[in-house]
Amino acid sequence: MAEEPAAEIQLLRSQKVKLIEILSADADFVLQHADSRRLLSPHGYQQVKACRVPSEKVTELLDHIIQRGPEAAQGLLELMNDQALQETFPMLRFIKDLQVNTPSSGFLYLQGKKETSRKNKRGPDLQETIPSKQICNNGSRLVKEKQLMTVARTIGRSWREIGRLALDVPSVKLEQIEEDHSLHVERVFAMLRYWRTSQRDKATAAHLHSLLSQEDWALPPESIDFLLETD
């Protein structure tokens, strides 16, 4: 009779799709940190490193760590709570809300009715977690993935210039994005996601609108004014 997977592995599997979406913004950064903590075998590291597409690289990384067992899974969870990862990927903060310390294992995933009950017991502090992530200190909403994709569809061949001059994206990062993505819109979307990750709480829709409305690279107002709309 097969044993039930450890809590750490259950947590990673249940959040796998979300983690792939978040960590793909800088897959190499995650890989190097995971390797520095010896979470991968030498063969596993080379296998993950060989993946060219960021989402595939993160998928391979997660699969490899899950296969290595609870200890490696817990190591990855601890890594994702590390300050360096939290600052690089602000959206990883949700991980802290999904785990609690237990005597038998490092983490326990609560889901369904249990998760709802846990939120109710802890009161408004946990229930306000999601809004606090979406709204920065000045009340402006952080830009959403859907908005980034809409903007990406409006940026043409000048995307590299916009990346360097308007969004302060390093040239080496733009080159990496160009290598990792073959479709133009995916390249622009990856660039915008990198900007959002690097800006953290400053990555508001209004801020992005301001940056894309300046100088010679200004986009047509009708293509980006939706960023100023309130929900």
N, C-alpha and C positions, 0 to 999 in steps of 0.2 A: 504493500500500500504506500503510495507516494506521500511524502511529507508535505505539509503546507509550506509554501515559500516564506522565508523570514520577512519580518515587517519592513526592513530596509528595502528589500527587493520588491515587495508589493508596492511600496511608495514610489519607487523609481518607475515601475511598469505603469502604474496608474497615471503618472504625470508625464509619461514619455513624450507624447505629442507636443505638449506645452513646452517641455524642456528643449526639444529639438528646435522649435520655433524661436525660443529666446536665445539659446546658446549659438545658433547658426550665425548670429551677427558677428561673431569673432571666434570661429571654431578652433583656430590654431592656438589662441590664447588659452582656451580651456584645456586643450590637449597638453600643452607644455606644463601647465599647473598640475594636471593629473599625473603626468609623468614624473614631475619633481617629487610627488608624494608616493611614487611607486605603486600607483593604482592599476597599472597595466603591466603585462608581461612584456619582455623585449620584442617578442614576435607580434603581440597585440599592438604595441606602439607603432611598429613599422606598417602593420596592416591598416591602422586608422590613419596614419600619416599619408599613406598612398592615395587616400580618397581625395579627389579634386573638388567635388561639390561640397560646400560647407554643411548642408543638411545631412548628406550621406556620411560625412565625417563624424558629426555628432551622433547620428544613429548608430554607427559602428562602435563609437566610444561607449555609449550607453549599453549596447548589447554585450560588449566585451566585459564590462565591469559587472553587469548582472550575472553573466556566466561564471565569473570568478567567485561569486558567493557573497554572503552577508558582510564580511569584513571589508571587502572592496566597495560594496554598495554604501556602507556607512561612511567609508573614507570619502566617497564622492559627495555625500550629503554634507559632511563637515566642510569639504572644500567649497561647496556652493554657499555655505554660510560665512566663508572667509571674507574679510573686508575687501580684498582685491576683487573678488568675483562679484560681491554685492555692489561695488561702485561701478564696475564695468557693465554689469547687467542689472540695472535697478529693478527689473521685473521679477528677479529671483527672490525678492522679499517674501513672496507667497510661500516659499518653502518653509519658512519659520512657523507659519501658521498651520502647517500640515503635520508637524511632528512634536511629540512630547517625550520626555525621558521616562523610561520604564526600568524596573529592576532587572528584568531578564534580557532586554536588548536596548540598544542605543536610541532607537526611534520607533514610534508606532503611528501608523497612518489611520486616521479616523475619517470615515466617509458616510454618505447617506444620512440617515436619521441621527446617527451618533455625532456626525460633524455639526448638524444643525443644533443638536442639544448642547454640544460643547460651546457653540457660539452664544447660545442663549444664557448659559451659565456664566460665561465670562463677561457678558454684558456689552455695553455700547463700544468699549475700546476695540474689541475685535471686529464688531460689525462695521466700524468706521474705517477699517483697514483699506478696503477697496477704494472708497471715495478719496482717501488721503493720498493714494497712489496716483489717482487720476487728476487731482487738483493740486497745483503747487501753491506756495505761500501767498502769492498775490491773487489767488482765485482763478487764474487762467487754467484751462484744461490742458493736460498733456495731449500731444498729438497722437492719434490712433493709427493703427496699421492700415485701416481702410482709407484714411485720409492720405497717408503716405503713398499708397498705390495710386490714388486719384491724381496726386501731384506728379508722380513718376510718369504717368501717361501724357503729361503736358510738357515735359522737358525733352528737348530734342538733342541734336548733336553737340550742343554746348554743355552737356552734362558735366564733363570733366572740369571745365572752367568754373561752372557754378559750384562744383564740389570744392575746388581749391580756394576760390576767392570769396564765395558767399558762406560756405559751410565749414571752412577750415579743415577739410578732409585731407590728410597727407597724401602726397602723390603716390607713395608706395602702396597705400591702401587702395587707391583708385586702380592701380595696376593689378593688384591682387583681385579686386572685384571684377575687373575686365577678364581676367583669366578664368575665374570661377563661374562666370555666367555668360552664356552665349547670346541670350536675348537682350535687346536694348532696354526694355522696360524693367527686366529683372536686375540689370546692372544699376539703373537709376534707383530702383526700390532698395537695393542693398546699400547703396550710398546713403540714402535718406535714413535707413534704419541704423546705420553706423553713426550718423549724426545724432539721432535720437538717443542712442546708447551713451555716447560720449557727453551729451549735454545733461543727462540725468533729469533733475527737477526743472531745468531751464528749457526742456524740450517741449514747449507749449505750441499749440497751433498758431497762436498770435505771433510768437517769436519767429517761427518758420515763415509766416506770411511776411513779416518785416524784412527778413533776410533776402527773401526772393523778390522783393519789390524795389530793391536798391540798384543803383549804378547801371552799367551797360547790360547786365545779365537779367534785368527785371523781366518777370514773366507777365503776360497780359492779365490785368486785374480780374477779368471774367473767369480765368482759369484757376485762380487761387483765392478769390474772395470768400469762398465757402469756408475757408479756415477761420474766418472771423465770426461765423455763425455760432450761436449758442444753442445747446441742446434743449 
